Amino acid sequence: MSNFETIILGVVTGIITTVILFLLNKLITLWLLPLYQEWRYQGADVAGTWVADLNDQIDTTVKTKYSLNIIQKAHTLSGTLHFEFKSEQKNFATDFYVTGEYWEGYFTMTFKSIDRRRFSRASMVMKLVDGGGAMVGHFSFRNVVEDSVNTLALALVRS
């Protein structure tokens, strides 16, 4: 074998080895590790639908509804949030993608609007209460009307 053939064979072998190691890494981190975590997970099951139907105590014509659907894999959360706002001046509904974690009784979730024409972001930090029947905490969101961040106290119950 000539030096040129040896170099080409070495380069090709190196590329193939790199691809195999990359694929093994992805297999372990994206499939085996989450599967193991889900199998070993011994925490609370928080998957399902959580809802809140609120009326403003100052202005009784203002109503908001939250419907949070959580999919849980061990401590990792994903899902959707449907938010409705109704008042005499404005009515709208927004849907969000949800990502987050549940760890030692606390939820930390981030929301990103599904409709990119009406961009919105929000976050939520909640605590599981009532033996797993409700969560309480705060919902912070981007107020596009006032161009500010607003935070609301919120309680969601299992539906």
N, C-alpha and C positions, 0 to 999 in steps of 0.2 A: 504494500500500500504506500502510495506517495504521500509526501507532506501535505499536499493540497487536499487529498481525500481524507486524511486524518483530521485536518482542520474542519472541513465541511461536516464530517461525521460527528465531531465534538460539538459543533454549533447546533446541529439538528438534535443531538441527544440532550443538550442543555435546554433547548426550547421545549422539547417533549417533557423533560423532567419538571420544568417550571410550570407547564400547563397541568400536569398531574398533581403537583403539590398545591396549586391554586384551587383546583377542583376538589381535592380532599379537604382543604381549609373551608371552602364553602359548604361542603357536605356536613362537616362537623359543626360549624357555627350556625348554619341556617336550618339544619334538620335534626341532627343528633342531640345537640345541646338543648334546644327548646323542648324536644321530646322527653329528655331526661328531667328537665326542670318541671314539666307538667306532671310527669309520673311521680316525682318526689314532693310536689307542692302539697302542703298540709294546712294552708291558710283558708280563709273564708271564700266561699263561692259568691262572687258579686255580679256574675253574669246575669243578664236579663234587662227588663225595662224598668226605668226609674222615672217618676213623673212629679210635676208640681203644677198646680193651677192656681195662680195668684191674682188677687184683686188689690189695687193700690188703696191703702187706707185713707189717703188724703183725697184722691180723685177716684171715685167709685166707677167712673167710666173707663178707666185704664185697666186692661187685663193682660196678663202674660201667661203663657203656657210653655213648659219645658217637657220634652219627652226624650230621655237619654237611653239609648240601646247599647248595652255593653257586651262585648265578646271578650272573654277572658282566657288567657293561656298562661297558667301559673300566675306570676305577679304582673304580667304585661296585659294592658288593656287596649282595645280598639273598638270602633263602632261608629255610631252616628248620633247627632243631637238635632232634634227638630224644635225650633224656637218660634213662637208666635207672639206678636204684639198687636193689641187692638186698643185704639182710643178714638175720640171724636176727630182728631186731626190726622191720624196716621194708622194704617193697617198694613202689616207685612209679616211674612214668614220667611225664615232662613234655615237652611240645613247645613250642618257642619260635619266634617270628618273628625273623629276623636282618636287621639293616641294618648297613652299615659301609663301609669303604674298604680298598683295597689300594694302598699307595704305597711305592715304593722298597724292596720286599722285606718290608714289614711290614703285617700285618693289624690293623685296629682295628675290632672288632665289638661291637654292643650287642644283647642278647637280651631279648625281652619275651614272657612266657608267652601262649600262644594261648588256653588255658582261663582265663577271667577269674575263675572261682570259686576257683582256686588260683593267686593272683597271685604272680609271681616275676619278678625282673630279674637280669641278669647282664651281664658284659662280658668281653672277651677281647682281649689284645694278644699277637700271635704274630709269629714271624719265619719266612719261607720258607727251608728248608734242604734238603740232599741233592739239589741240582739241581732243585728243584720237587717232590720226592717226599714231603716232610713239612713240617709246621710245628710249631714249638716256642714255648712261652711260658707265659703264666699265664691262668687262668680265675678270675675273681672273681664271687662270687654272694651273694645274700641268703640266709642260713641262717635259715629260718623257725622252726626248732626252738629255736635258741639266741638268736634275734633279734640277729644279728651279721653282719658281712661276712667271708666266708672266701675265701682265695685258694689255688689249687692249681696246682702246676706241671703242665703238660700237653703231650703230644706227639700230634699227629694225623697219620695217613698217608693217602695217596690210596688209594681202594678201586677 
